[in-house]
Amino acid sequence: MATECTAYRDTKGSLHPTPERATLADLADVLGRVGEEGGMTAGVAKLLLEKREAIERVFAEHDIMLANIEPNDAAGEVVPIKGGK
């Protein structure tokens, strides 16, 4: 007898049994090949997912820093424009 099952599709169309596995596949795809023959990609993708909160915090802080600088001259140097020393 046929039964219904739930699967999660990654951006390439592959099916996965859990949302985490689909997300890990998408992250690995974004990362491309890491290390010899791409063997590290899955591990790096898992680490990114596990450390997501801290990584998002770092990127948010980075965005704040970028918002506080502006180009100074044609050479592309940047100088603080708010709250900098």
C-alpha positions in Angstrom: 0.0 0.0 0.0 1.3 3.5 -0.9 1.9 5.8 2.0 2.4 9.6 2.2 5.8 10.9 3.3 7.2 14.4 3.9 10.4 15.4 2.1 12.2 18.7 1.8 13.6 19.9 -1.6 16.9 21.8 -1.9 17.4 24.4 -4.5 18.8 21.9 -7.0 15.6 19.8 -6.6 17.0 16.9 -4.6 14.8 15.5 -1.8 15.9 15.3 1.8 14.3 13.7 4.9 14.7 16.7 7.1 14.8 20.5 6.7 18.3 20.5 8.1 19.6 18.1 5.4 18.1 20.2 2.7 19.6 23.4 4.2 23.0 21.7 4.5 22.8 20.7 0.8 22.1 24.3 -0.1 24.9 25.6 2.0 27.3 23.0 0.6 26.3 24.1 -2.9 26.9 27.8 -2.1 30.3 27.0 -0.6 31.4 24.9 -3.6 34.4 22.7 -3.2 36.3 23.2 0.0 39.5 21.2 0.5 40.8 18.3 -1.5 38.1 16.9 -3.8 35.5 18.9 -1.8 35.7 16.6 1.2 35.4 19.4 3.7 32.3 21.1 2.2 29.7 19.1 4.1 31.5 19.6 7.4 31.8 23.4 6.8 28.1 23.6 5.8 27.2 21.8 9.0 29.4 24.1 11.1 27.8 27.1 9.5 24.3 25.9 10.3 25.3 25.0 13.9 27.0 28.4 14.4 24.3 30.4 12.6 23.4 32.7 15.4 27.0 33.7 16.1 27.7 34.1 12.3 24.6 36.3 11.8 25.7 38.5 14.7 29.2 38.9 13.2 27.7 39.9 9.8 25.3 42.3 11.5 28.2 43.9 13.3 30.1 44.1 10.0 27.1 45.8 8.3 27.1 48.4 11.1 30.8 49.1 10.6 30.2 49.5 6.9 27.4 51.9 7.5 29.8 54.0 9.6 32.4 54.6 6.9 32.5 56.3 3.5 35.0 56.6 0.7 37.6 59.3 1.4 39.2 59.7 -2.0 39.7 58.1 -5.4 42.1 55.6 -3.9 39.2 54.0 -2.1 40.5 54.6 1.4 37.8 54.7 4.1 37.5 56.8 7.2 35.0 56.6 10.1 32.2 59.1 9.8 30.3 58.3 13.0 31.5 57.5 16.5 35.0 56.6 15.3 38.3 57.7 16.7 
